[in-house]
Amino acid sequence: MGSRKPLLATGKLVEDYTPLFQYLDVAMELGKTEAKEAILIRSADLEKVRELAGSARLTVAQLINSLTEYVRHRIDPEVATVALSRYLNREVTTEYAITFYAKLLSCWIIEASSTLNIIMLG
């Protein structure tokens, strides 16, 4: 398992961020700078967590699901499919890859929100 973590990640929700780094590498290989930038955390993501956490008492699973839908459009289908297939060493569907990376990004956003004391993770 990878011990490398992206900025503000804690590892509480994601043990291995290797797929994220592979996504970034594949984006660069394919010359898709916008795909690389789109998967990075934005201040608006942290505000979305603050908004969601402030509007109702959510479980971590509910927060992940809400954020997954919120970030889904930012996942590049080609980059996600190539990167995840490479990571798993088998072919995956585009839908599976998009969902996987949207959930991974959501978990990273939640970990970052915890690091910045926007929310508390148990």
Rosetta blueprint (number, residue, H / E / L):
1 M L
2 G L
3 S L
4 R L
5 K L
6 P L
7 L L
8 L L
9 A L
10 T L
11 G L
12 K L
13 L L
14 V L
15 E L
16 D L
17 Y L
18 T H
19 P H
20 L H
21 F H
22 Q H
23 Y H
24 L H
25 D H
26 V H
27 A H
28 M H
29 E H
30 L L
31 G L
32 K L
33 T H
34 E H
35 A H
36 K H
37 E H
38 A H
39 I L
40 L L
41 I L
42 R L
43 S H
44 A H
45 D H
46 L H
47 E H
48 K H
49 V H
50 R H
51 E H
52 L H
53 A H
54 G H
55 S H
56 A L
57 R L
58 L L
59 T L
60 V H
61 A H
62 Q H
63 L H
64 I H
65 N H
66 S H
67 L H
68 T H
69 E H
70 Y H
71 V H
72 R H
73 H H
74 R H
75 I L
76 D L
77 P H
78 E H
79 V H
80 A H
81 T H
82 V H
83 A H
84 L H
85 S H
86 R H
87 Y H
88 L H
89 N L
90 R L
91 E L
92 V L
93 T L
94 T H
95 E H
96 Y H
97 A H
98 I H
99 T H
100 F H
101 Y H
102 A H
103 K H
104 L H
105 L H
106 S H
107 C H
108 W H
109 I H
110 I H
111 E H
112 A H
113 S H
114 S H
115 T H
116 L L
117 N L
118 I L
119 I L
120 M L
121 L L
122 G L
